[in-house]
Amino acid sequence: MNTKLTLRLDGHLIASAKEYSAETGKSVSKIVADFFVIIKNEKLKENNSTTPTVQSLKGILKNTDLSKGEYKKYLEEKHL
């Protein structure tokens, strides 16, 4: 459901938004909505950040000689 929102902005900012709107073919409402989605996604990223333990393990196997085939074989032997 769409709900009306009134924004009070500087006239130059509104003019720039309308110019950008004309260039991109998006309404100013759509541009603002897209911006709010970006803000929402940034907050989700912050809330879903990795734990310190996971961060410490990130990239730990980067310079190893372990191939995908060897790892697959190891998992097969372990679980089958």
Secondary structure, DSSP 4 states (H G I P E B T S, - for coil): ----------HHHHHHHHHHHHHHT--HHHHHHHHHHHHHHHHHHHHTPPPHHHHHHTTTTTT----HHHHHHHHHHHH-
